[in-house]
Amino acid sequence: MPTSGCGRFGDIWLEPNRACRKRHLAASERQAGTSVVSCPTDLGWDTLADRLFKIRHCQDIEGRLRQLPLFDPPIDPGLLVRARAAGIDLRSALRTTSERPHYRYVVMQQKALEFCGEVRALGAALLAAFEKRDAAGVDAAPPRASGRARHEAYRQVEEANESLEALRKSRQTVEKRLEFYASREFMNAGEVTTIAHQKTAHDYEFASQTLALYASILHLILSHADPGASGLAETTRDACGCWISPAVDRR
């Protein structure tokens, strides 16, 4: 089926077949078919991602894993491409063209330790020079600076004395309040009488509750034993009421 351009999202518009052309369909009635358009830029990015993956995972151009030595000289990418195009083994090409280092790891470690010692010595010398310069600056301070320092010290002493005086006044205020409250009675006569009456009322109430309990038990026993003895239980309840009334009045 012939095509007639692409849509906004890469959809290829398909023209109707010849049998339908006789209907003179409008352009908006054309059918849309989904298709993936090849893009050289996208393919290039895919190739770049593949090359980076192989480099990061120590693989060659064909994806085979390579075990590189720890102290191998740097690799020239252009040399690898030329060797691959010429059909030469990459390992042999690197061995023949690369320069071997002049020193081994033991020698390089010794030199590095020597450089570290020199750096430490330089730091110690700089620190000593800074300390000497600070001491010389303090010794060479003008008398005016010393006078300002003494004046500042005097002001600090005066401020401390003022704070001490304020603390003394606060202590005097607290002592006066303590003397005032200590000279007052804890409770007046009315409060003492009220507390005594409340205690007596509590005792009466407790006694009345106890007698009411005994009266209920006695009423239950006498009701089952002798129906004519229920008057004794009523008398006990009245006695409990006599104990409760004074308790309520005292409260």
ZADRENMAR-786054 format. One record per residue: residue in three letters; x, y, z of N, C-alpha, C in turn. Coordinates in pm, whole numbers, plus 32768, in hexadecimal, padded with zeros to 4 digits. Layout:
BEGIN
['ALA', [X, Y, Z], [X, Y, Z], [X, Y, Z]]
...
***
This chain:
BEGIN
['MET', [8056, 7F89, 8000], [8000, 8000, 8000], [8059, 807C, 8000]]
['PRO', [8044, 80DC, 7FA8], [809B, 8152, 7FA2], [8089, 81AA, 801B]]
['THR', [80F1, 81F8, 8037], [80F0, 8254, 80A8], [80ED, 82E2, 8077]]
['SER', [80C9, 833E, 80D4], [80C2, 83CC, 80B1], [80F5, 8421, 8124]]
['GLY', [8170, 840C, 8151], [81A9, 845F, 81BA], [8198, 8422, 8244]]
['CYS', [81CA, 846C, 82AC], [81C5, 843F, 8338], [8176, 84A2, 838B]]
['GLY', [813D, 846E, 83F8], [80F6, 84C3, 8456], [8155, 8503, 84BA]]
['ARG', [811D, 8541, 8526], [816E, 8584, 858C], [81BD, 8521, 85DF]]
['PHE', [818C, 84A9, 85F3], [81CC, 8445, 8647], [820A, 83D4, 85F4]]
['GLY', [8230, 83F0, 857B], [8270, 838B, 8526], [8210, 8329, 84E8]]
['ASP', [818F, 8345, 84E6], [812D, 82EC, 84AA], [8125, 8307, 8413]]
['ILE', [8130, 829F, 83C7], [812C, 82AD, 8334], [809B, 82A8, 8306]]
['TRP', [8077, 830D, 82BE], [7FEE, 8311, 8288], [7FE7, 82B7, 820B]]
['LEU', [7F89, 825A, 820C], [7F79, 81FB, 819E], [7F05, 8227, 8145]]
['GLU', [7F22, 822D, 80C6], [7EBA, 8252, 8067], [7E5A, 81DC, 8054]]
['PRO', [7DDB, 81F5, 8043], [7D7D, 8188, 8026], [7DA0, 8144, 7FA1]]
['ASN', [7D72, 80CD, 7F91], [7D8F, 8085, 7F14], [7D3E, 80C3, 7EA1]]
['ARG', [7D57, 808F, 7E2D], [7D1A, 80CA, 7DB6], [7C82, 80BB, 7DB8]]
['ALA', [7C50, 8051, 7DF5], [7BBD, 803E, 7DF6], [7B78, 80A9, 7E47]]
['CYS', [7BBE, 80DD, 7EAC], [7B81, 8143, 7F02], [7B9C, 81D0, 7ECF]]
['ARG', [7BF8, 81E0, 7E6D], [7C17, 8267, 7E3E], [7BA0, 82A7, 7DF7]]
['LYS', [7B48, 8255, 7DC5], [7AD8, 828D, 7D7E], [7A7A, 82D8, 7DDA]]
['ARG', [7A83, 82BF, 7E5B], [7A2A, 8304, 7EB9], [7A59, 8392, 7ED6]]
['HIS', [7AD1, 83B6, 7EA9], [7B07, 843C, 7EBF], [7B09, 845E, 7F55]]
['LEU', [7B4D, 840B, 7FA5], [7B56, 8422, 8036], [7BA6, 849F, 8052]]
['ALA', [7B80, 84E4, 80BF], [7BCA, 855C, 80E8], [7C50, 8534, 8124]]
['ALA', [7CA7, 8599, 8134], [7D2D, 857D, 816B], [7D26, 8552, 81FC]]
['SER', [7CC0, 8582, 8247], [7CB2, 855F, 82D5], [7C84, 84D0, 82E9]]
['GLU', [7C52, 848D, 827D], [7C1E, 8406, 8288], [7C87, 839D, 8263]]
['ARG', [7D04, 83C7, 8250], [7D6C, 8367, 822E], [7D90, 8312, 82A7]]
['GLN', [7DB4, 8298, 8292], [7DD3, 823C, 82FD], [7E61, 8255, 8331]]
['ALA', [7E72, 823C, 83B3], [7EF5, 824F, 83F2], [7F2E, 81C8, 8419]]
['GLY', [7FA7, 81AB, 83F0], [7FEC, 812F, 8416], [806A, 814F, 8463]]
['THR', [8088, 8102, 84CF], [80FC, 811B, 8525], [8177, 80DD, 84E6]]
['SER', [81E4, 8129, 84E2], [8262, 80F9, 84A9], [82D6, 813C, 84F0]]
['VAL', [8346, 80F8, 84FF], [83BF, 812D, 853D], [841D, 8159, 84CF]]
['VAL', [843B, 81D8, 84CB], [8493, 820F, 8465], [8523, 8202, 8494]]
['SER', [8578, 81D0, 8442], [8605, 81C1, 8465], [8647, 8249, 846F]]
['CYS', [869A, 8257, 84D7], [86E0, 82D7, 84ED], [8774, 82BA, 84FF]]
['PRO', [87CB, 82EE, 84AB], [885B, 82D4, 84BB], [8893, 8308, 853F]]
['THR', [885A, 8375, 8573], [888C, 83AC, 85F3], [8873, 834B, 8665]]
['ASP', [87FB, 8310, 8669], [87DD, 82AF, 86D2], [8836, 8235, 86C8]]
['LEU', [8850, 8206, 864F], [88AA, 8194, 863E], [8937, 81B6, 866D]]
['GLY', [8962, 8231, 8655], [89E6, 8259, 8684], [89EF, 825A, 871B]]
['TRP', [8984, 8288, 875C], [8985, 8287, 87F0], [8987, 81F8, 8826]]
['ASP', [893F, 819D, 87E3], [8943, 8111, 880D], [89D0, 80D8, 8800]]
['THR', [8A13, 80F9, 8794], [8A9D, 80CA, 8782], [8AF9, 8102, 87ED]]
['LEU', [8AE7, 8182, 880C], [8B3A, 81C0, 8875], [8B22, 817F, 88FD]]
['ALA', [8AA4, 8163, 891E], [8A86, 8122, 899D], [8AC3, 8096, 89A2]]
['ASP', [8AC1, 804F, 8931], [8AFF, 7FCA, 892E], [8B95, 7FD2, 8943]]
['ARG', [8BD8, 8033, 8905], [8C69, 8042, 8916], [8C8C, 8066, 89A6]]
['LEU', [8C41, 80C0, 89E4], [8C5D, 80E6, 8A6E], [8C47, 8071, 8ACD]]
['PHE', [8BE2, 8021, 8AB4], [8BCA, 7FAB, 8B09], [8C3F, 7F4A, 8B00]]
['LYS', [8C73, 7F36, 8A88], [8CE3, 7ED9, 8A78], [8D62, 7F0F, 8AB8]]
['ILE', [8D77, 7F92, 8AB0], [8DEE, 7FCD, 8AEF], [8DE7, 7FC1, 8B86]]
['ARG', [8D73, 7FDE, 8BC0], [8D65, 7FDA, 8C52], [8D6A, 7F4C, 8C89]]
['HIS', [8D4B, 7EE9, 8C36], [8D4B, 7E5F, 8C65], [8DC1, 7E0F, 8C2D]]
['CYS', [8E2B, 7E56, 8C02], [8EA8, 7E15, 8BD6], [8E8C, 7DAE, 8B68]]
['GLN', [8E43, 7DD8, 8B01], [8E25, 7D81, 8A90], [8E61, 7DBD, 8A12]]
['ASP', [8E7B, 7D64, 89B2], [8EAE, 7D95, 8933], [8E3A, 7DBE, 88D9]]
['ILE', [8E58, 7DDA, 885A], [8DF3, 7E0E, 87FF], [8D87, 7DA5, 87E1]]
['GLU', [8DAA, 7D26, 87F1], [8D4B, 7CBB, 87D8], [8D03, 7C8C, 8855]]
['GLY', [8D1E, 7CCA, 88C9], [8CD8, 7CA7, 8944], [8D1A, 7C3B, 8996]]
['ARG', [8D96, 7C14, 8974], [8DDC, 7BAF, 89C3], [8E24, 7BF1, 8A38]]
['LEU', [8E20, 7BB0, 8AAB], [8E5D, 7BE6, 8B24], [8EF4, 7BDF, 8B1A]]
['ARG', [8F38, 7C4B, 8B43], [8FCA, 7C52, 8B41], [8FFE, 7C67, 8BCE]]
['GLN', [9067, 7C21, 8BF2], [90A9, 7C2F, 8C73], [9125, 7C84, 8C60]]
['LEU', [911B, 7D05, 8C80], [918A, 7D61, 8C6D], [91E6, 7D5E, 8CE5]]
['PRO', [9266, 7D6F, 8CD2], [92C3, 7D77, 8D44], [92AB, 7DF6, 8D94]]
['LEU', [92D5, 7DF3, 8E15], [92BA, 7E63, 8E6D], [9308, 7EDF, 8E46]]
['PHE', [9386, 7ECE, 8E1F], [93DB, 7F40, 8DFD], [93FA, 7F40, 8D68]]
['ASP', [9392, 7F33, 8D18], [93A2, 7F35, 8C87], [93AE, 7FC6, 8C57]]
['PRO', [93FE, 7FE3, 8BF3], [9409, 806C, 8BC0], [9385, 8099, 8B82]]
['PRO', [9370, 811C, 8B71], [92F3, 814E, 8B37], [92DE, 811D, 8AA9]]
['ILE', [9261, 810B, 8A83], [923C, 80D5, 8A00], [9217, 8148, 89A3]]
['ASP', [924B, 8143, 892A], [922A, 81A7, 88C4], [91B5, 8172, 8872]]
['PRO', [913F, 81B3, 8875], [90CD, 817F, 8827], [90E8, 817B, 8791]]
['GLY', [912D, 81E0, 875F], [914B, 81E0, 86D0], [91A2, 816B, 86A7]]
['LEU', [9202, 8149, 86FC], [9257, 80D6, 86E0], [9207, 8055, 86DD]]
['LEU', [91A7, 8048, 8737], [9154, 7FD0, 8739], [9101, 7FC4, 86B9]]
['VAL', [90CB, 8034, 868B], [907B, 8031, 8610], [90D0, 8009, 8599]]
['ARG', [9148, 8044, 8590], [919F, 8023, 851F], [91CD, 7F92, 8524]]
['ALA', [91EC, 7F61, 859D], [9216, 7ED6, 85A9], [91A5, 7E77, 8586]]
['ARG', [912C, 7E9B, 85AF], [90BA, 7E45, 858E], [90A0, 7E44, 84F9]]
['ALA', [90AF, 7EB6, 84B9], [909A, 7EBC, 8428], [9104, 7E6E, 83DC]]
['ALA', [917F, 7E6C, 8414], [91EC, 7E23, 83D2], [91EB, 7D8F, 83F3]]
['GLY', [9194, 7D63, 844D], [918E, 7CD6, 8470], [91F8, 7CAB, 84D3]]
['ILE', [9231, 7D09, 851E], [929A, 7CEA, 8580], [9259, 7CD6, 8608]]
['ASP', [9292, 7C7B, 8656], [9260, 7C64, 86DD], [9278, 7CE0, 8732]]
['LEU', [9214, 7D07, 877F], [921F, 7D81, 87CF], [928A, 7D74, 8839]]
['ARG', [9293, 7D01, 887B], [92F4, 7CF1, 88E7], [9383, 7CFA, 88B2]]
['SER', [939B, 7CBB, 883F], [9422, 7CC1, 8806], [9442, 7D4D, 87D6]]
['ALA', [93DD, 7D96, 87A3], [93F6, 7E1F, 8776], [941A, 7E79, 87EB]]
['LEU', [93D6, 7E68, 885A], [93F4, 7EB9, 88D0], [947D, 7E99, 8907]]
['ARG', [94A3, 7E1B, 8904], [9526, 7DF6, 893A], [9598, 7E2C, 88E6]]
['THR', [9586, 7E35, 8864], [95F2, 7E62, 880D], [95FE, 7EF9, 8807]]
['THR', [9590, 7F42, 8817], [9594, 7FD4, 8805], [959B, 8022, 8887]]
['SER', [956F, 7FEA, 88F7], [956B, 8035, 8974], [95F2, 8034, 89B9]]
['GLU', [960E, 80A1, 89FE], [968A, 80AE, 8A4A], [9678, 8074, 8AD5]]
['ARG', [96DC, 802C, 8B01], [96D7, 7FF3, 8B87], [9703, 805D, 8BEC]]
['PRO', [96CB, 805B, 8C63], [96F4, 80BD, 8CC9], [9784, 80A7, 8CF6]]
['HIS', [97C4, 8115, 8D1D], [9850, 810D, 8D47], [985E, 80D7, 8DD5]]
['TYR', [97F8, 80E6, 8E28], [97FF, 80BC, 8EB4], [978C, 805E, 8ED3]]
['ARG', [97A4, 8009, 8F37], [973F, 7FAD, 8F67], [96F5, 7FEB, 8FDE]]
['TYR', [9697, 7F9E, 9014], [9642, 7FD3, 9080], [9692, 7FF0, 90FE]]
['VAL', [96F4, 7F9D, 911E], [9742, 7FB1, 9199], [978A, 8037, 9195]]
['VAL', [97C7, 8056, 9123], [980F, 80D6, 9117], [97AE, 814B, 911D]]
['MET', [973C, 8140, 90DA], [96DA, 81AC, 90DB], [96A0, 81C2, 9167]]
['GLN', [968D, 8156, 91B2], [965D, 8164, 923B], [96C2, 81AD, 9292]]
['GLN', [9741, 818B, 9282], [97A9, 81CE, 92D0], [97AE, 8263, 92B0]]
['LYS', [97A4, 8286, 9230], [97A5, 8313, 920A], [972B, 835C, 9241]]
['ALA', [96B8, 831A, 923F], [963F, 8359, 9274], [964B, 8374, 9309]]
['LEU', [9685, 8315, 9353], [9699, 8329, 93E3], [96FA, 839C, 93FD]]
['GLU', [9761, 83A7, 93A9], [97BE, 8417, 93BA], [9779, 849D, 93A2]]
['PHE', [9726, 84A4, 933B], [96DD, 8520, 9320], [967D, 8542, 9393]]
['CYS', [963C, 84DD, 93CB], [95E2, 84F5, 943D], [962E, 852B, 94B5]]
['GLY', [96A5, 84F6, 94CE], [96F6, 852A, 953D], [971E, 85BA, 9527]]
['GLU', [9740, 85DC, 94AB], [9764, 8668, 948E], [96EC, 86C5, 94A1]]
['VAL', [9676, 8698, 947B], [95FE, 86EA, 948E], [95E1, 86FF, 9523]]
['ARG', [95F1, 8696, 9574], [95DC, 86A4, 9605], [9641, 8707, 9641]]
['ALA', [96BE, 86FD, 9617], [9723, 8759, 964B], [9703, 87E9, 9624]]
['LEU', [96D5, 87FC, 95A8], [96B0, 8883, 957C], [963B, 88B9, 95CF]]
['GLY', [95D7, 8865, 95EC], [9567, 8891, 963E], [9591, 88B6, 96CB]]
['ALA', [95EB, 8867, 9706], [961B, 8887, 978D], [9668, 890B, 978D]]
['ALA', [96B9, 8921, 9725], [9704, 899E, 971D], [96A6, 8A16, 970F]]
['LEU', [963F, 8A09, 96BD], [95DF, 8A76, 96AE], [9594, 8A92, 9730]]
['LEU', [956E, 8A29, 9777], [9528, 8A3C, 97F6], [9580, 8A82, 985C]]
['ALA', [95FF, 8A5B, 9863], [965B, 8A9E, 98BF], [966D, 8B31, 989A]]
['ALA', [9675, 8B4E, 9818], [9683, 8BD9, 97EE], [9608, 8C2B, 9813]]
['PHE', [9592, 8BF3, 9801], [9517, 8C3A, 9826], [9512, 8C54, 98BC]]
['GLU', [953B, 8BF1, 990D], [953A, 8C04, 999E], [959C, 8C71, 99C8]]
['LYS', [9612, 8C72, 998C], [9674, 8CDA, 99AE], [9642, 8D64, 9986]]
['ARG', [9602, 8D6C, 9913], [95CE, 8DEE, 98E8], [9561, 8E20, 9945]]
['ASP', [9509, 8DC7, 9976], [94A1, 8DEF, 99D5], [94DE, 8E20, 9A57]]
['ALA', [9544, 8DD9, 9A89], [9585, 8E05, 9B05], [95C8, 8E8C, 9AF3]]
['ALA', [9607, 8EA1, 9A80], [9647, 8F22, 9A67], [95DF, 8F91, 9A5E]]
['GLY', [956C, 8F75, 9A24], [9504, 8FDB, 9A1C], [94CE, 9000, 9AA4]]
['VAL', [94C0, 8FA0, 9AFD], [9491, 8FBF, 9B84], [94F7, 9012, 9BD0]]
['ASP', [9576, 8FF0, 9BBF], [95DF, 903E, 9C03], [95E8, 90CC, 9BCD]]
['ALA', [95CD, 90DD, 9B4D], [95DA, 9161, 9B10], [9558, 91B1, 9B14]]
['ALA', [94F6, 9186, 9B61], [9477, 91CF, 9B6A], [948E, 9257, 9BAA]]
['PRO', [944F, 92BF, 9B7A], [9463, 9345, 9BB2], [9426, 9350, 9C3D]]
['PRO', [9455, 93AD, 9C8C], [941D, 93BE, 9D13], [9389, 93E3, 9D12]]
['ARG', [935B, 9424, 9CA9], [92CE, 9449, 9CA4], [9274, 93CD, 9CA4]]
['ALA', [929E, 9366, 9C5D], [9251, 92EA, 9C5D], [9250, 92AA, 9CE7]]
['SER', [92C2, 92B0, 9D2D], [92C6, 9279, 9DB4], [926A, 92C7, 9E11]]
['GLY', [9266, 934F, 9E00], [920C, 93A0, 9E51], [917A, 937E, 9E37]]
['ARG', [9156, 9366, 9DBA], [90CD, 933E, 9D9B], [90AB, 92B8, 9DDA]]
['ALA', [910B, 925D, 9DD8], [90F2, 91DA, 9E15], [90DB, 91E6, 9EAB]]
['ARG', [912B, 923C, 9EEE], [9118, 924F, 9F7E], [9092, 9292, 9F9B]]
['HIS', [906C, 92F4, 9F48], [8FEB, 9336, 9F5B], [8F78, 92D2, 9F4B]]
['GLU', [8F82, 927A, 9EEA], [8F1A, 9215, 9ED7], [8F15, 91B6, 9F4E]]
['ALA', [8F88, 9195, 9F86], [8F89, 913F, 9FFC], [8F47, 9185, A074]]
['TYR', [8F62, 9207, A085], [8F21, 9252, A0F1], [8E89, 9255, A0E0]]
['ARG', [8E5D, 9267, A066], [8DCC, 9268, A04E], [8D8D, 91E0, A06F]]
['GLN', [8DD2, 9176, A050], [8D9F, 90F1, A072], [8D96, 90DE, A109]]
['VAL', [8DFA, 9113, A152], [8DF7, 9108, A1E4], [8D81, 9157, A21D]]
['GLU', [8D6B, 91D2, A1E9], [8CFA, 9222, A218], [8C74, 91DD, A1FA]]
['GLU', [8C69, 91A2, A188], [8BED, 915B, A165], [8BD6, 90E5, A1C2]]
['ALA', [8C41, 909E, A1E5], [8C33, 902E, A242], [8C08, 905E, A2CC]]
['ASN', [8C3E, 90D1, A2F9], [8C16, 9107, A37C], [8B82, 9130, A37C]]
['GLU', [8B54, 916C, A30F], [8AC7, 9191, A306], [8A6D, 9115, A309]]
['SER', [8A96, 90AC, A2C5], [8A47, 9030, A2C8], [8A43, 8FF6, A355]]
['LEU', [8AB3, 8FFD, A39D], [8AB7, 8FCB, A426], [8A5A, 901B, A481]]
['GLU', [8A57, 909F, A46F], [89FF, 90F2, A4C0], [896B, 90D3, A4A4]]
['ALA', [894A, 90BC, A426], [88C0, 9098, A404], [8899, 9013, A444]]
['LEU', [88F4, 8FB5, A447], [88D7, 8F34, A488], [88C2, 8F45, A51E]]
['ARG', [890E, 8F9C, A55C], [88FC, 8FB5, A5EC], [8873, 8FF1, A609]]
['LYS', [8847, 9050, A5B6], [87C3, 908B, A5CA], [8754, 9023, A5B7]]
['SER', [8765, 8FCC, A557], [8702, 8F62, A543], [86FD, 8F06, A5BC]]
['ARG', [876F, 8EE9, A5F6], [8771, 8E93, A66E], [872B, 8ED7, A6E3]]
['GLN', [873F, 8F5A, A6F3], [86FB, 8FA2, A75F], [8663, 8F9C, A74D]]
['THR', [8634, 8FAB, A6D3], [85A3, 8FA4, A6B9], [856B, 8F1B, A6DE]]
['VAL', [85B2, 8EB2, A6BB], [8585, 8E2A, A6DC], [8584, 8E15, A773]]
['GLU', [85E9, 8E47, A7B9], [85EE, 8E38, A84B], [857A, 8E81, A88F]]
['LYS', [8556, 8EF8, A85D], [84E5, 8F41, A897], [8462, 8EF6, A881]]
['ARG', [8450, 8EBD, A80E], [83D6, 8E70, A7F5], [83D1, 8DF6, A850]]
['LEU', [8442, 8DB6, A866], [8446, 8D42, A8BE], [8422, 8D69, A94E]]
['GLU', [8457, 8DDA, A97D], [8435, 8E09, AA04], [83A1, 8E2A, AA10]]
['PHE', [8367, 8E67, A9AA], [82D9, 8E8C, A9AF], [8280, 8E10, A9BA]]
['TYR', [8296, 8DAE, A964], [8242, 8D36, A968], [825E, 8CE0, A9E3]]
['ALA', [82D9, 8CE5, AA19], [82F6, 8C98, AA93], [82B2, 8CD3, AB0D]]
['SER', [829A, 8D57, AB0D], [8257, 8D97, AB7F], [81C0, 8D82, AB80]]
['ARG', [8186, 8D51, AB15], [80F7, 8D3B, AB0D], [80D4, 8CAE, AB3D]]
['GLU', [805B, 8CA0, AB7A], [802D, 8C1D, ABA6], [800B, 8BC7, AB2D]]
['PHE', [801D, 8B45, AB44], [8000, 8AE9, AAD6], [7F6B, 8AE2, AAB9]]
['MET', [7F16, 8ADD, AB23], [7E84, 8ADB, AB15], [7E47, 8B2D, AB86]]
['ASN', [7DDA, 8B72, AB68], [7D94, 8BBD, ABD0], [7D36, 8B61, AC1D]]
['ALA', [7CF0, 8B9C, AC81], [7C9A, 8B4B, ACD8], [7C26, 8B0D, AC8C]]
['GLY', [7BEC, 8B57, AC2F], [7B7D, 8B23, ABE0], [7BA6, 8AAB, AB8C]]
['GLU', [7C1C, 8AB2, AB4E], [7C4A, 8A42, AAFD], [7C66, 89C7, AB52]]
['VAL', [7C9E, 89DC, ABCA], [7CB8, 896A, AC24], [7C35, 8927, AC4D]]
['THR', [7BCE, 8979, AC71], [7B4C, 8942, AC99], [7B0B, 88F5, AC26]]
['THR', [7B15, 892C, ABAD], [7AD9, 88E9, AB38], [7B19, 8861, AB1F]]
['ILE', [7B9C, 885B, AB29], [7BE0, 87DC, AB12], [7BBB, 8776, AB7D]]
['ALA', [7BAE, 87A4, ABFB], [7B88, 8748, AC67], [7AFB, 8712, AC52]]
['HIS', [7A9D, 876A, AC2B], [7A14, 873C, AC11], [7A0F, 86DB, AB9B]]
['GLN', [7A5D, 86F5, AB34], [7A5F, 8699, AAC2], [7A94, 8610, AAEB]]
['LYS', [7AF7, 860D, AB42], [7B2B, 858C, AB71], [7AC1, 8540, ABC2]]
['THR', [7A7A, 8589, AC1C], [7A12, 8549, AC6C], [79A1, 8515, AC14]]
['ALA', [797B, 8565, ABAE], [7911, 853A, AB52], [793B, 84BE, AB05]]
['HIS', [79B8, 84B8, AAE1], [79E9, 8441, AA9A], [79E1, 83C6, AAF3]]
['ASP', [7A02, 83D6, AB74], [79F9, 8364, ABD1], [7968, 8336, ABE1]]
['TYR', [790B, 8397, ABF1], [787D, 8374, ABFE], [784A, 832C, AB80]]
['GLU', [7874, 835C, AB0F], [7846, 831F, AA92], [7879, 8291, AA85]]
['PHE', [78F5, 827B, AAA9], [792D, 81F4, AAA3], [78E3, 8195, AB02]]
['ALA', [78C5, 81C8, AB7D], [787D, 8174, ABDE], [77F0, 8155, ABAE]]
['SER', [77AD, 81B8, AB72], [7725, 81A2, AB41], [7723, 813E, AACE]]
['GLN', [7784, 8143, AA76], [778A, 80E3, AA09], [77A1, 8056, AA3D]]
['THR', [77F5, 804B, AAA5], [780D, 7FC7, AAE0], [778F, 7F8F, AB20]]
['LEU', [7747, 7FE5, AB6D], [76CB, 7FB8, ABAD], [7660, 7F95, AB45]]
['ALA', [765C, 7FE2, AAD7], [75FA, 7FC3, AA6F], [7616, 7F3C, AA30]]
['LEU', [7695, 7F1B, AA20], [76B8, 7E98, A9EA], [768E, 7E29, AA49]]
['TYR', [76AB, 7E3C, AACB], [7683, 7DD7, AB2D], [75EA, 7DCA, AB34]]
['ALA', [75A3, 7E3C, AB2C], [7511, 7E38, AB31], [74D7, 7DED, AABB]]
['SER', [7512, 7E00, AA45], [74E0, 7DB7, A9CF], [74F6, 7D22, A9DE]]
['ILE', [7569, 7CFC, AA13], [7584, 7C6D, AA28], [7524, 7C33, AA90]]
['LEU', [7511, 7C80, AAFF], [74B7, 7C51, AB6A], [7427, 7C48, AB38]]
['HIS', [73FC, 7CA9, AAE7], [7374, 7CA6, AAB0], [7360, 7C2D, AA57]]
['LEU', [73C6, 7C0B, AA08], [73BC, 7B97, A9B0], [73B3, 7B15, AA01]]
['ILE', [7404, 7B0C, AA6C], [7403, 7A92, AABE], [737E, 7A83, AB08]]
['LEU', [734E, 7AF1, AB46], [72D1, 7AE9, AB94], [7258, 7AD2, AB3B]]
['SER', [725A, 7B07, AAC1], [71E9, 7AF3, AA67], [71DA, 7A61, AA41]]
['HIS', [7246, 7A1A, AA33], [7240, 798C, AA11], [722A, 7935, AA8C]]
['ALA', [725D, 7961, AAFF], [7251, 790F, AB79], [71C7, 7921, ABBA]]
['ASP', [719E, 79A0, ABD5], [7121, 79BD, AC1C], [70E3, 7A39, ABDE]]
['PRO', [7073, 7A2D, AB98], [7038, 7AA5, AB5B], [700E, 7B0D, ABC1]]
['GLY', [6FF5, 7AEA, AC3C], [6FCB, 7B4B, ACA0], [703D, 7B9C, ACD9]]
['ALA', [70B9, 7B78, ACBB], [712C, 7BC0, ACF1], [715E, 7C2B, AC92]]
['SER', [7112, 7C4C, AC2A], [713F, 7CB4, ABCC], [7141, 7D3E, AC0B]]
['GLY', [70F8, 7D52, AC7A], [70FA, 7DD4, ACBD], [7182, 7DF6, ACF6]]
['LEU', [71CC, 7D90, AD1F], [7254, 7DAA, AD52], [72AE, 7DE2, ACE5]]
['ALA', [729E, 7DB0, AC6B], [72EE, 7DE5, ABFC], [72CA, 7E75, ABDE]]
['GLU', [7248, 7E98, ABE4], [721F, 7F22, ABCC], [7259, 7F7E, AC37]]
['THR', [725E, 7F4E, ACB4], [7299, 7F9F, AD20], [732D, 7FB9, AD06]]
['THR', [7372, 7F55, ACD4], [7401, 7F67, ACB5], [7414, 7FCD, AC45]]
['ARG', [73BE, 7FCD, ABE1], [73C8, 802E, AB74], [73AF, 80BC, ABA7]]
['ASP', [734E, 80CA, AC03], [7335, 814F, AC3C], [73AE, 8181, AC89]]
['ALA', [73F1, 8125, ACD0], [746A, 814D, AD18], [74D7, 817C, ACB8]]
['CYS', [74E1, 8139, AC47], [7543, 8166, ABE1], [7520, 81F0, ABAE]]
['GLY', [749E, 820C, AB9E], [7476, 8292, AB73], [749B, 82FB, ABD8]]
['CYS', [7496, 82D9, AC59], [74C0, 8338, ACC0], [7554, 8357, ACB8]]
['TRP', [75A4, 82F6, AC8C], [7633, 8310, AC7B], [7650, 8362, ABFE]]
['ILE', [75FF, 834D, AB94], [7618, 8394, AB16], [75F3, 8427, AB20]]
['SER', [7587, 8449, AB69], [755B, 84D4, AB71], [75C5, 8530, ABAD]]
['PRO', [7606, 850F, AC1E], [7671, 8568, AC50], [76E5, 8576, ABF0]]
['ALA', [7702, 850B, ABA6], [7771, 8514, AB47], [7752, 8578, AAD9]]
['VAL', [76D4, 8575, AAA9], [76AE, 85D3, AA40], [76AD, 8661, AA74]]
['ASP', [767D, 8675, AAF0], [7679, 86FB, AB2A], [7705, 8733, AB3F]]
['ARG', [7763, 86DF, AB66], [77EB, 8711, AB7F], [7833, 8734, AAFD]]
['ARG', [780C, 86F3, AA93], [7848, 8717, AA13], [7814, 879D, A9E2]]
***
